[in-house]
Amino acid sequence: MNLVAQLFVGLQALIYLTVFPIESFMLHRPFAQRFLSTPPQNVDAVMMWAIPTGFRNLAIGLGFITGLLLVNTGSLEGGRTLVIACCCYVLLTGPTMFLADMLGHYPKRGDSIPGTLGATVPAAIALVAMAF
């Protein structure tokens, strides 16, 4: 796997691992509410989804890291397969934020765009870079 792909896989892992504690444990804090576009009055209602979603972010972030470790310790095919699976997962699930936004479930239309891009673009770049 080339360096460009590995850098974007690492960036994608960092994004998911950073969002995990914010979503799972810090949502009652104003900065987390702003970051996740969650109005304060909705926090208690969304916690039942935020915690499991945060842990899914942890799992996928660890999947990316594990894939990178495998690639760089001699298990190229296993690591590459894991990275591709993780990239496909985020490319299929990340845009659901945008879908929820377009269905009117965000405070303001368009609030999901930064999160959707952060959740998907590095993985898309990594997959394209792996082809070269």
Buried (B, 14 or more C-beta within 10 A) or exposed (E): BEEBBBBBBBBBBBBBBBBBEBBBEBBEEEEBBEBBBBEEEEBEEBBEEBBEBBEBBBEBBBBBBBBBEBBEEEBEEBBBBBBBEBBEBBBEBBBEBBEBBEEEEBEEEEBBEEBBBBBBBBBBBBBEBBEE
